[in-house]
Amino acid sequence: MTKPRRRIAATVCQSCGMPLRLDAADRPDSGSPDDPSFCSHCYGAGKFVLPDLTLEQMQARVLTKLRKVGVPESRARTLTRRIPSLQRWKART
């Protein structure tokens, strides 16, 4: 018997993949008040903060941030490979 897969959508920003609980640490309203599927870094005031950002640019931004906060390289690359499966990017592929 296989384990049920955990729903990524409920736990991470659907643009950058950041755990929404980490956004909640910075903001009491947990994620964007406009759309709880996205963090406050990606979505606000009813629109994406960087609307013209490409998937590749988002992956590069996230990889840079993960390195900056000390995430091991192999883990950072694994996390950025998941970005194309998120709601914002899945619609474009």
Secondary structure as UniProt FT lines:
FT   TURN            9..11
FT   TURN            14..16
FT   HELIX           20..26
FT   TURN            28..29
FT   TURN            36..37
FT   TURN            40..42
FT   STRAND          43..44
FT   TURN            45..46
FT   STRAND          47..48
FT   TURN            51..52
FT   HELIX           55..68
FT   TURN            69..70
FT   HELIX           73..81
FT   HELIX           83..85
FT   HELIX           87..90
FT   TURN            91..92
//
